[in-house]
């Protein structure tokens, strides 16, 4: 897929925000753990990806009631839905001076048109040494869902099914969508958020 980078200002994909709060001590401590490995930026990005994918639980899979939003609270609680996990991965990468943005897919909630649709969140990152943007999905693997750190081909959690009117959006945003953050903030618990997630970008 040809990605549409929303701004040519690469610095926008390195900025700290209230959601991507990478100066938080808990984020910085983990970043220092990564850096001690003395790897290339690509290798560090891969290590951070697998940490978020495998060590941070997906709240829906856990049947949790907790809604985490910011990168720091997602790491502190060790769980989050796809959006929160993408916030954490972006924080790790930006803290290591690796540009990272946010991508979205429109997927069915339960595999049918009748079940309705919701946005799914993932990341795109830029590797300077290869001069390439590519997408990675730290959602977390389980039966029937598998994602990997892979440039070409992409190995994302949800292959899009056009027959079900699912959509793979090309945009790479420097900030999470405001409508996504609003839905997260307004949801008292995860079960509510499952149904209140936006269906379109």
C-alpha positions in Angstrom: 0.0 0.0 0.0 1.1 3.5 -0.8 0.9 5.5 2.4 -0.3 9.1 2.5 1.8 11.0 5.0 -0.5 13.8 6.3 2.4 16.3 6.8 5.8 16.6 5.2 7.1 18.0 8.6 8.9 14.9 9.9 9.2 16.6 13.3 5.5 16.3 13.7 6.0 12.5 14.0 8.5 13.0 16.8 6.5 15.4 19.0 5.5 14.6 22.6 1.8 15.2 23.4 -0.5 14.7 26.4 -1.3 11.2 24.9 2.2 10.3 23.6 3.8 11.3 26.9 7.2 9.9 26.4 9.0 12.1 29.0 7.0 10.2 31.7 9.5 8.3 34.0 8.0 4.9 33.3 8.4 5.4 29.5 11.9 6.7 29.9 13.0 3.8 32.1 11.8 1.3 29.5 13.4 3.3 26.7 16.7 3.2 28.6 16.4 -0.6 28.8 16.0 -0.7 25.0 18.9 1.6 24.4 21.3 -0.5 26.5 21.0 -3.2 23.9 23.1 -0.9 21.5 21.1 -1.8 18.4 20.4 0.0 15.2 17.2 2.1 15.0 15.6 -0.6 12.9 16.5 -3.2 15.6 15.3 -0.9 18.4 12.0 -0.4 16.6 11.5 -4.1 16.2 12.3 -4.7 19.9 9.8 -2.0 21.0 7.2 -3.5 18.6 7.4 -7.0 20.0 7.4 -5.6 23.6 4.1 -3.8 23.0 2.6 -6.6 21.0 3.5 -9.4 23.5 3.9 -7.8 26.9 1.0 -5.4 26.9 -2.3 -7.3 26.9 -5.2 -6.4 24.7 -8.0 -5.3 27.0 -10.7 -6.9 24.9 -8.8 -10.3 25.0 -8.4 -9.9 28.8 -12.1 -9.2 29.3 -10.9 -6.2 31.2 -13.1 -3.2 32.2 -10.1 -0.9 32.2 -9.8 1.9 29.5 -6.2 3.1 29.2 -5.5 6.0 26.9 -2.1 7.6 27.3 1.2 5.8 26.6 2.3 6.0 30.2 -0.9 4.6 31.7 -1.0 1.8 29.1 2.6 0.8 30.1 1.8 1.2 33.8 -1.4 -1.0 33.6 0.2 -3.4 31.1 -2.9 -3.4 29.0 -4.9 -1.4 26.4 -7.0 -1.8 23.3 -5.4 -1.3 19.8 -5.5 2.5 20.1 -3.7 2.6 23.4 -1.1 0.1 22.3 -0.4 2.2 19.3 0.0 5.2 21.5 2.5 3.4 23.6 4.5 2.1 20.7 4.6 5.6 19.2 5.9 7.0 22.5 8.7 4.4 22.6 9.7 5.1 19.1 9.6 8.9 19.3 11.6 8.8 22.5 14.3 7.0 20.5 14.1 9.6 17.7 12.2 7.2 15.3 9.3 9.0 13.6 6.0 7.2 14.2 2.4 8.0 13.3 -1.0 6.5 13.5 -3.0 4.6 10.9 -6.6 3.2 10.9 -8.6 0.5 9.4 -12.4 0.1 9.3 -13.2 -3.5 10.2 -16.3 -5.5 11.2 -16.8 -5.9 14.9 -17.5 -9.6 14.7 -16.8 -10.7 11.2 -20.1 -9.8 9.5 -21.7 -6.7 8.0 -24.6 -7.1 10.4 -22.3 -6.9 13.5 -21.4 -3.3 12.5 -18.0 -1.6 12.0 -15.3 0.0 14.1 -12.0 1.6 13.6 -8.9 -0.4 14.4 -5.7 1.5 15.2 -2.1 0.7 14.3 1.2 2.5 13.6 3.4 3.6 10.7 7.1 4.3 11.3 9.8 5.9 9.2 13.3 4.4 9.0 15.8 6.9 7.9 18.5 4.4 7.0 16.1 2.8 4.5 14.1 5.9 3.6 10.8 4.1 4.0 7.5 4.4 5.8 5.8 1.2 6.7 3.0 -0.1 8.9 3.2 -2.3 11.9 0.4 -3.5 14.2 1.1 -4.1 17.9 -2.5 -5.3 18.6 -1.3 -8.6 20.0 -1.6 -12.1 18.6 -4.2 -14.7 19.4 -5.9 -17.6 17.5 -6.7 -16.3 14.0 -4.8 -13.0 14.5 -1.1 -12.6 13.8 1.1 -9.6 13.1 4.8 -9.3 12.7 7.5 -6.6 12.3 7.8 -6.8 8.5 8.4 -4.1 5.8 7.6 -6.0 2.7 5.2 -7.7 2.8 3.2 -6.1 5.6 2.0 -8.6 8.2 -0.8 -6.9 9.9 -3.4 -8.2 12.4 -6.4 -7.7 10.1 -6.3 -8.4 6.4 -8.9 -6.2 4.9 -12.0 -7.8 3.3 -13.5 -5.5 0.7 -16.5 -7.8 0.3 -17.4 -7.0 3.9 -17.0 -3.3 3.1 -13.9 -3.1 5.3 -11.5 -0.2 4.5 -7.7 0.1 4.7 -7.1 3.8 5.1 -3.8 5.1 3.6 -3.4 8.1 5.9 -0.5 8.4 8.4 -1.5 10.9 11.1 0.9 12.6 13.4 -1.7 12.6 16.2 -4.3 10.1 17.1 -7.7 10.9 15.7 -9.7 13.2 18.0 -12.8 11.2 17.6 -11.0 8.1 18.8 -9.6 9.9 21.9 -13.1 11.3 22.6 -14.7 7.8 22.5 -12.0 6.4 24.8 -12.5 9.3 27.3 -16.3 8.9 27.3 -16.3 5.2 27.8 -16.7 4.1 31.4 -15.3 0.6 30.6 -14.0 -1.5 27.8 -17.3 -3.2 27.0 -18.8 0.2 26.3 -15.8 1.2 24.2 -16.2 -1.9 22.0 -19.5 -0.5 20.7 -18.7 3.3 20.9 -15.5 3.2 18.8 -15.9 5.4 15.6 -16.7 3.5 12.4 -15.0 5.9 10.1 -12.0 8.2 10.1 
